């Protein structure tokens, strides 16, 4: 059986769904191919179930910390089965929304099966031949496992996908990998009464790249949970019904050592596609195109900013261009924004410290510590710091890194300012209410403005005042 279409899309996750919608604005001859199940990484095993677990952990921590405000409460009694029941139930609800959406699309535009390339315009899907003018690969990614660990540890080795199918909380877990996933899950499980140790192979904890904030993060997270940095070449072993690692025994080992794209098994090696010296695909993030032909890649399969909003944008770009092919358009991308839902939270907006340094950009840094920031002290969350980076000479905001309270919200403000091309003075002219955590941002901006020795604008154009200093907050 041969089926022809204008655009074939492999993968029905966030990027694939966005590509499908974009392509159908141009043509009805679109085919969405899925090998496993409809639904996104975010809804099934990523953003949403992890935030459900974190919400339960935050509730437990609020009870423990209530005494600091003169509110006496017993130690939290954590019902692991009830915690995981809510996680699974709400997770299934979110997944249901996604599944209902895809199943509401015309049946003739959907196909279950595993696709592989015969040539640039032909796919084999479990023996069915699909001919397409263009193809979008949106196959996502999977957890990366060190060689031999699965064979050595068996069912005692888990990844984040497995956590959200638990019926009850385990007694102990070793978490290997101190990136976003490892840090979020280790903190949440620790606060829910699971004995946890987080192992980092190097000194770096979290995605922060600013050396000062990295050091602060290591200090804060070492205070928050058992942590072993510079763990080096870890060699876990089975000891009876447990895992032995770093001299401790755990019921499970959760490997959070990054993710890798699901590009193997697609027959792409037969297409002579361009790659860099390290063998990574050379995909244009402004078109989604890989090479000069009718192949487009979007979402986590590209290894480029594996975040839901980035995957959705990449899917729209790839789907639109696949439907237009060979009339390919370059599209702008949003300012980078990433958030870690740890405690304290982490946000990175615009260019990172490492990116600016590597590019040789001349920039200055404005700093603030939240240790004595008014609203943060009121709420008892006065930990962390914020660094903002501005172009030397012009004062234009280039990026920021933050670890501290309300980072998920302040990160958005900073990303918007970067995307608009705001200067430090323009940002200082925006309103800052009192008392709010955002006043910490104003402190950093003021320091940056002063350090850059920029001339003050005419008084009628400068709306900034000293409210925070005047009231001691």
Buried (B, 14 or more C-beta within 10 A) or exposed (E): EEBBBBBBBBBBBBBBBBBBBBBBEBBEBBBBBBBEEBBBBBBBBBBBBBBBBBBBBBBBBEBEEBEEEEEEEEEBEBEBEEBBEBBBEBBBEBBEEBBEBBEEBEEEBBBBBBBBBEEBBBBBBEEBEBBBBBBBBBBBBBBEBBEEBEEBBEEBBBBBBBBBBBEEBBEBBBBBBBBBBBBBBBBBBBBBBBBBBBBBBEEBBBBBBBEBBBEBBBEBBBEBBBBBBEBEEBEBEBEEEBBBBBEBBBBBBBBBBBBBBBBEEBBBEEBEBEEEEEEEBEBBBBBBBBBEBBBBBBBBBBBBBBBBEBBBBBBBBBBBBBBBBEEBEEBEBEBBBBBBBBBBBBBBBBBBBBBBBEEEBEBBBBBBBBEEBBBBBEEEBBBBBBBBBBBBEBBBBBBBBBBBBBBBBBBBBBBBBBBEEBBBBBBBBBEBEBBBBBBBBBBBBBBBBEBBEBEEBEEEEEEBEEBBEEEEB
